Amino acid sequence: MTRQQGNKGQGKRDGKQRSEGGKKPFSRQHSAPRKKTAPKKASNPDEIRLNKYIANSGMCSRREADENISIGLVTVNGSVITEMGYKVKLGDEVKFDGRRINPEPKVYVLLNKPKGFATTTAEGKGRTVMDLVSNATSARIKPIGRLGRNSLGLLLFTNDDEVVQKFTNSKNGVARLFQVELDKNLKFEDFKKIKEGFKVKGKLISVEEVSYIDGEPKNKIGIKIKNTGNTILRTIFDELKYDLVKVDCVSIGHLTKKDIPRGHWKHLTIQEINTLKML
C-alpha cells in the first residue's frame, strides 16, 4: 500500500513537469556554448574590384571583363593582371587592350581663379585651387596646366585623359589667351622679339600671338600660348628686363570668363565640351 502511494505521487510530479511546455526543464549545465562569429573585415572605400572598374568605364559587362582579364588584356600600373577578384584604387592607371580607362563619368569644371591659391592637388601647400572646386563634383578631377599662386583667370579641371593629352601637346594643344601687365611700357623692339620668337639659353621661346591691348597703356599686353604652364611668360619678360605685375588667363580656346565671377566655377555645357574636343 505504501509503495503504491509512492508511485502515485511520483506520477503526479512527473505529470506536472511534462505539463509545463511538454519539455523537460532547461538545464544550463548541458546547454551548448554559443559560437562567436568573426567580425566582418571593413572594406576599403578607395578600392574597387577590377571587373567592376572595367564595367563602370562602359567597356563591357563584369562577366566579359573577367574573360578579358583572364586572357591578359588588362594592365594595372603597367603590369598585366589575370587574377580574378583583383582590387584596384581609383588613382591606379588601368588600361583595357592598351587604352586607359576611367570608372567615373567625365566631368569638366571651369574655374575663374582668384589670387592666393596654388595650382596643385598636393596637401600641405596652403590654400589651393582644389579648395575652390571641392563642392563641384565627387569625381576625382585635377587642373590642366598651371597658374601661379598670384595669377588670375581661367583654369580647367577634368578627369578626361583625352582632353588632358590635348592640352599637353605643345604643337596641337589648346591655346590660352593671357592679359599681362608689366611694370613699364613694352618697347616696340621687344614686342617684335616676342612676336618673332627668340632664344633663351639656347632654347627657342615662341608664342602663338602677341598684341597691345586697344585703349590700354603699352604696359598691358595680350599673349596667346599653348603651353600648359605660364612660366614661359615669366621667362620671356625676365629675359627682356620687365617685371610681371599681373597675369590673367582670359580665355581657353573658345571658353571665356563670361558669367563666372572671380572665385566661382561652372560645369561646361555639352556644346562647350564637344567644341573643346574638336579643337
C-alpha positions, 0 to 999 in steps of 0.5 A: 500500500505504501509503495503504491502511494509512492508511485502515485505521487511520483506520477503526479510530479512527473505529470506536472513537469511534462505539463509545463511546455511538454519539455523537460526543464532547461538545464544550463549545465548541458546547454551548448556554448554559443559560437562567436562569429568573426567580425566582418573585415571593413572594406576599403572605400578607395578600392574597387574590384577590377571587373567592376572598374572595367564595367563602370568605364562602359567597356563591357559587362563584369562577366566579359571583363573577367574573360578579358582579364583572364586572357591578359588584356588588362594592365594595372600600373603597367603590369598585366593582371589575370587574377580574378577578384583583383582590387584596384584604387581609383588613382591606379592607371588601368588600361583595357587592350592598351587604352586607359580607362576611367570608372567615373563619368567625365566631368569638366569644371571651369574655374575663374581663379582668384589670387592666393591659391596654388595650382596643385592637388598636393596637401600641405601647400596652403590654400589651393585651387582644389579648395575652390572646386571641392563642392563641384563634383565627387569625381576625382578631377585635377587642373590642366596646366598651371597658374601661379599662386598670384595669377588670375583667370581661367583654369580647367579641371577634368578627369578626361585623359583625352582632353588632358593629352590635348592640352599637353601637346605643345604643337596641337594643344589648346591655346590660352589667351593671357592679359599681362601687365608689366611694370613699364611700357613694352618697347616696340623692339621687344614686342617684335622679339616676342612676336618673332620668337627668340632664344633663351639659353639656347632654347627657342621661346615662341608664342602663338600671338602677341598684341597691345591691348586697344585703349590700354597703356603699352604696359598691358599686353595680350599673349596667346600660348599653348603651353600648359604652364605660364612660366614661359611668360615669366621667362620671356619678360625676365629675359627682356628686363620687365617685371610681371605685375599681373597675369590673367588667363582670359580665355581657353580656346573658345571658353571665356570668363563670361558669367563666372565671377572671380572665385566661382566655377561652372560645369561646361555645357555639352556644346562647350565640351564637344567644341573643346574636343574638336579643337 
